[in-house]
Amino acid sequence: MRGPCTIRTGNDALAHATVDDITHLTEAATGATFYRDDLTEAQRAANRRIVDISAPTVLAACERANQHFAAAFVDGRFAGYVIATLHAENDRELDWLMVHPDFHGTDVAPQLMQAGIAWLDPMRPMWLNVIRHNERAIRFYRRFRFEIDPNATTNHIVPHVIMRRAPTP
């Protein structure tokens, strides 16, 4: 039986997770959800780059006023994280959501989503991008009122879709 999920933010979260922890969690999360057999070597390299930039991206998010970093811990174990980014007043992105596969299907991802949405302000529209073949993630984001924008395009080497969330009145 697992204990409750605890959310920590910013440097408080970093006091409980090392740079190596961030990299290892991101590697496990992407390994479980970003790959499939038909990816090209260039697409595999693009997915690997996410792992390589994860720790510097988290550290930068903790230093920037326009970003929010929240991490989830279960029984003291680093279970996942989210980065939310305010690019501009009307450009709010749920930027990164990484959950260790050991915690898929638990309350870790929902609590991180709620933390990111709350920081971005649920009264404002927001968006995220997700790998097109990650159907599990797309179903999950729909639970939080994100829907695929059929008119949005991305230039990712691994095909992505943009999902948007309308403000909650």
Summary of the structure (lengths in Angstrom):
residues: 169
radius of gyration: 15.3
end to end distance: 37.2
largest distance: 44.7
contacts: 491
relative contact order: 0.16
helix: 40%
strand: 29%
